[in-house]
Amino acid sequence: MAGERSWFISEDWLAVWLGAVLVLLAMPAAAGHDLLGWIAAPQVWLDPTAAIKPVSKAYAGVAPALSALLTFSFVATLVGVGAKVLGYDPRRFLPRFAVLYALSALCWVAGHNAYIAATPNQRPGFGISWSLGLTGEAGFLVALGAGLAVSNLLPGLAAWLSAAARPEWFIKTAIVIFGAAMGAKAADAAGLMSAIMFRGLAAIIEAYLIYWALVYLLARTVFGFSREWAAPLASGISICGVSAAITTGAAIRARPVVPIMVSSLVVVFSVVELLILPLAAREFLWREPLVAAAWMGLAVKTDGAALASGTITESLIRAKAQGAGLVWDPGWMLNTTATVKIFIDVFIGVWALVLAVVWAYGIDRKPGAGVPLRDILRRFPAFVIGYFALFLATLLIALRWPGTIAGLKAATAEVDPLRGLFFALTFFTIGLATNLRKLWAEGIGRLAVVYAVSLFGFILWIGLAISWLFFHGAMPPTTPGGHGG
């Protein structure tokens, strides 16, 4: 009995409870009762005074500084209660958490600077001619770099902060919150034509089965990485970066630094894809618009970069097609990219369960020993249960009452800034606990080479082939006065 109790009172389960509480507090917004609209949300910015604002327009009159202070107080209270439940001393934990929060939040907001985060389609709105195009996820890289700097240059400060550095708790909370958002998005995608839904799901299954195995084998056999590195790398490259790599790491019990390093590479390489793939799609796939759109969803691994790629691709292809007299309804290419990406995200939890069983029965199983069901359940990340529970609850409500979909999307959008905040805390605290010399010795440079070889060697081309296989000949509707292909 004591063992079962300790399983439920753990960082894994506290992530479930914390994520569920945040989502439940946001849900009244679906019925017009906005409880969390004052939460501070970072914006892509040039003027620092416009860097954050309340997430809901209903609270537009709340000053950004007050919004930020309220958000900190709210999060610190909930995290402090969780820390108390886990047995941490609040007098040691809370002051250190406050500093971690402030540093992580500053890094996250800094990463939203327009010259860093603005994608090419956003530049005109800011009046700038260039940007790195990293999307707001650049804030996570800034947080990781800051954490590394503190760890390696200010070891005294790093040691003091370590009492509140709980990266696994932070990231698992973020992924639990993600489940509710994905349920609302999946329900919304159900309104697309059934052919896109079926083709998107089939394409994702094909991609998983091919991508993951190839990357894993390449990392293990050619580059000599351990299973601890190879599995999160395969998931990060073949699925969707941050969430997939971290969920896989938890399923196989990898050290937290492993999936975070993989996630950082995903963000960087996504920028390269964002710059190149839409241009290639315009030149070679403009007569197959949904093939091009699906390719963006299959090839570009972060959500922000994938949707930005879909947006740019639609703009470029529709402009070129109109010159040839093909006038397609707007939105269908972007919707196809989003649908494919949603299926990729949804499948994360399924893949975690598969890997948990494989590792329990195969890789970590001792010769001649049985594997009790309890051991498999303990290996299976509890936060994935939370992810699925919120995903299914939101999806079923939306499907049962379709009129609630818009409200549910608005409600889950209100806690999305908190998901990003917990990601930023994760990246900062991982950097805080990382020794660069040891990391280099473990092969971070070779990790980037594996990623580059996998991406440009076969992932882009397999993704293109799968997109062609399932979406060739499928065309968006035409606008009045236009004609289809």
N, C-alpha and C positions, 0 to 999 in steps of 0.2 A: 504493500500500500504506500509506504514511504517513497519507493522508487517511482510509482506512478505519479505521486504528488510532485516529486522533483522534476518529472518530465514536463508537467503542465506549468510549473512555476520556473520558467527558463526564459532566456532572451528570445528563443524561437517563438514560444507561445506568447510572451509579452508583446512581440511584434504583431501577432494576430490580434490581440485585444486592443492594442493602441491603434492599429490601422482601422479596425472595425469601429471603434468609438469615433474616430475622426470622420469616417464615411457616414455613420449614422447621424452625427450632428449636422452633416451637410445635406442629408436627404430632405428635410423640410423645404429646402429651396425648390424642390421639384413641384411643390404645391403652392409656391409663392411666399413661403415663410423663410426669409433669408437670415439664417443665424450666423453664418461664417463669411459673409460677403466683405467684411472688413479686413480679411487676411491680406497681407502684403504680397503682391506678385511682381516679380522683376519684369521690366520691359526692355526691349532693345532700345538703346539710348545714345544720344550725343550730348544732350544737356543733362548733367548729373541730377538736377532737380526733378527730372522726368524718369529716373531710373527705376522707381517703384511706384505702385499705386494700388489701392484696394482692388481685389479681384473682381468684385461685383460693381456694376454701374450704379446699383442702388445705394452704394456707400461712396460715391464719387466725391462727396463733400468732406470726407474724412481726410485730414492732412496725412501725407505720406509718412511723416515721422511718427505720428500717433498710430497709424496702421502697423508700422514696423514694431513699435513698442508693444502693442496689443498682441501681435503675433508671437513675439518672443515670450511674453508673459504666459500666453496660452500653452505654447509648446513646452516651456520649461516646467509648468505645473504638471502637465500630463507625464512628461518624461521623469520628473522628480518623483511622482507617485509610483511609477514603474520601477524606478531605482530603489525606492524604499521596499517594495515587494520583493525585489531580487536580493535584498539584504545589504545594499550599499549605504554608507553613511551619508545622509543628505548634506551635512555640513562640509564634507569633503567633495561630494559629487557636484552639487549645484553651482558653487562659484567657478569650478573648472568647466562645467558644461556651459555656463554663460560666456566664458571666453571662447570656447570652441565654437559655440553658436555664432558669436559676433564675427570671428575670423572666417568661418565657413560661409556665412551669409554675404559678407563683403566680397569674398572671392567669387561667389555665384553671381552677384550683381555686376561685378567688374567684368566677368565673362560675357555679359550681355551688351557691352559697348558695341556700337554699330560697326566700327572698324574691325572688330573681332567676330561678331556674331551675325551681322546682316548677310543674308544670302543674296545672290545676284539680282533676283527679282525684287528685293527690298531696297536696294541701293538708291533708286530714283527718289523714293519717298524721303530719304534722309539727305538727298542732295550730295551724295558722295560717289566717286567714280571707282573706288576699289574697296575691298574688305577681304578679310580672310575667309569669310563664309562658313564659320564653324558652327553656326546656330547658337542658341542659348546654352547648349550643352558644353560649350567652351568653358563655362563657369566651373564645371567639374574638373577640367584639366587645370584651371587656375588653382582650384582648391588642392588638387593633388600636388602641384608644384610648390604651393605654399607650405603644405604639410611636410614635404620632403626637405624644404629649406629649414624649417624649424627643427626637424629631426636631426639633420646632419650639421647644422650650423649653431643651433641653440639647444644642445642636449639637456640643459637644466630646465628650460621651459617645457620641452617635450616630456621630460619625466614628471613634471608637476601636472601637466594636462592629462597624462595617461590614465589617471584615476577615473576620468569621465569619458575616455575614448572607447566607445563600444561600437565599432564599425558594423559588425554583423547584426546587431540589434537595429541600427539605423537603416541599413539597406533592406532588411527583411520587412520593416515597417513600410518602406517606400513601395515595395513590390505588392504587399497586401493592398495598399491603397490603389495601386495600378489595376487590380482585379475589377474593382467597381467601374472604373473608367472604361475598361475593355468590354464589360458587359453592355454598357450603354452604347458604345460604338458598334459592337457586333449586332445589336438589335437594329440600329440605324442602317447598317449595311444590308440587313435582310430586306430592305426596301428596294435594293437594286435588282436588276433583272436576274432571274435565277441562273441563267447561263454563266454570268460573271461569278456568281457565288460558287457554283459547282466547279467551274474551271479554276477559280482561285484556290479552292480547297485541294483539288487534285494536284495542282502545280506545287503547292506547298509540301504535300506529302512526298511527291517525287523529289523535290529539292532537298528535303531533310534526309531522305534515305541515301541520296548520292553525295551531297555536300559533306555531311558530317563524317561519313566513313572515310572519304578521301582526305579530308584535312587531318583527321585523327591518325590515319596511317602515315601520312607524310610527316607529321610532327614526330611520331614514334620511330619510324624506320629510317627515315633519311636524316632527320636532325637530332635524333636521340633524346627527345624530351621524355620526362617521366609521364605516367598516366595523370598525375596531379596537374601538370601543365597542359597536356595534350587534350584532355576532355573539355575543360573550359575554353580552350582556344578553338576547338572544333565547333562548339556551340556558339561562341562569340562571332566567329566568321560566318557560319552557315545559318544562324538564326537571326538574332537581333541585338547583338552587342551586349550592352550593359546588363539588362535583365537576364538574358539567357546565360551569359557567362557566370553571373553570380548565383543564379539558381542551380546551375550545373555544379559549381564549386561546392555549394551546400549539400547537394545530393551525394557527392563522392567524398565529402569532408576534406576538401582542399583548404589550405591556408587562405585567409581573406585576401592577402596581397596578390594571389594568383589571378583571380577573375578581374580584379581592379586593373592590373597591368594590361590584361587582354582588352578590357573595356576602353582604356585610354587609346590603344592602337586603333580600335574600331572608330572612335570619333575622328581621329586624324585621317585615316584612310577614307572615311566617308566624304570628307571634303574633296579629295581627289576625284571620287566618283561623281560628286555633285557638279564639279566643273566640266567633266569630260562626257559623261553618259548622255545628258540631254542634247548636247551638240551632235553626238554620234547618232542618236535616235532621229533627230531632224533630218540628217543627211541620208540615212539608210532605211528608216522605218516609217517615214511620214505617210505612206499609204497603208500602214498597218498600225493605226494609233493605239489600239488596245494592247497589241504586242509590246509596243514601246512602253506603255504605262505599266503593264505587269512586270516588265523587265526592271523598272525603277524599284518596284516593291520587293522583287526577289534579290536584287543585287546590292542595293544601298541599305546598310544594316541599322542605322539609327532611325528612330521614328521621325525626328525633325528633319534630318537630311533627306530621307526617303520622300516625305511629303513635299519638301521644297523641290526635289528633283522632279516629282510628278507635276507640280505646278509649272515649273520652267518648261518641261517637256510638252505639256499641253499648250502652253503659249506659243512655243516655237513651231510645233507641228500644225496647229490650227492656222497660224499666220502663213505658213508655206502652202498648206492645202487650199486656203482661200485663193491664193494666186492661181491655182489650177482649177478653180470653180467648185471645190469641195468645201461645203460649209456645214460643219458638224456642230451639234449642240454643245455648249460649254459644260464642263464639269464631269463628263463621263470618263475621261482619261484619268483625272485626279481621283475620282471615285474608285476606279479600277486599282490604281496604285494603293489607295487607302485600304481597300478590301483585302488585297493580297497581304499587305502589311499587318492587318488585324489578325488574319488567320495565322500568320507567323507568330505573333505575340501570344495568341490564345494557346498555341501548341506548346509553349514553354513548359507549362505545368505537366502536360502529358509526358514530355521528354524527360523531365526530372524524375517522374515515377519510374519510367523505363530504366533510366540510369541507376536509380536507387536499387532496383531489383537486381540488375546486372552486377553491380558492385557487391551487393550482399550475398548473392548466390554464387558469383563467379570469382571476381578479382580478389575480394577480401575474405573469402570463405576459407577456413582451414580444412586441410584434407581430412575426410572422414567425419567431419562435424556437420550437424544439421543446422539449419537456419530458422529459428522460431519466427513466427509471424511478428511477434513483438519487436524483434531486432530490425525487421524490414521497416516497420512503422516508425521506429526510432530513427532509422537512417533517413527515411523520407522527410524532407524539410516541412516542419509544421506550418511555416508561413505559406507554403504552396497550398495547403488545405484552406488557409484563410483567403488566399488569392482566388481559388476556385469557388469558395462559398460566396464571396462577394460578387464574383463574376456571374455565377448562376442565378443568384438572387436578383441582381439588377437586370440580367437578360430576361428572366422569366416574367418579372413585373412588366418590362417593356413589351414583351410579346403578348402578354395577357391583356394589357391596356395600352395599345399603340399610341394613344394620345399623350402618354406620359414620357415618350422618348425624349422630346426636346427638353422637358423639365429635368429628367434624369441626367442628360448630358450637361446641363447647366449646373446641376448639383455636384456632380463629380468634378467638374471643372473648378469648383471652389476649393477643393482639397488638393488639386494638382500642384499648386505652388508648394504645399507642404511636402508632397512627394519629391519635388525637386530639391527642397531644403534638406530632406533626409539623405538624398543622394550626395549633396554637397558635403554634409557632415561625414558621410562615409568616405568620400575621396580624401578629405582633409585628414581624417584620423588614420586612414591607411597609409598616407604619406608620412604621418607623424610616427608610425611604427616601423618605417622602412629604412633599412641601411642600404644606401646606393651601391656600395662596394659588393655587398652580398648579393644584391639583386643582379648586378652585372655578371657576377660569377655564375649565377643560375641561368644566364643566357637571355637577358631581355633583348639584346641586339639580335640574336638568332631568332627570337620570337617575331620580331618585325620582318625578318626575311621570310619566315614561314608564311606570315600574313600576305606579304607581297606576292610570293610565288603562288599561293593558293588563289588569291583574288584575280590576278592577271593571267595566271596559268590555266585555270579551269572554271572558277566560280562565275565569272562574268559570262563566259561562253555557254556553260551549262544552263545558267539562268536564262540566257537569250534563247537557247534551244527549247527549253521548257515553256517559255512564254509563247514562242512561235507554235509549238505543238498544241497548246490549249487555247490560244486566242487568235490564231491565224484565221482571217476571214470575218471575225466579229467586228462590227462597225457601230459607232455611236449613231443615235438618231440624227437626222438633219434638221437644221433650222428652216423656217418657211422661206422659200425662194432658193434654197440650196439643194444639192443632190448628193446622194451617198456615193461611196466608192464602188 
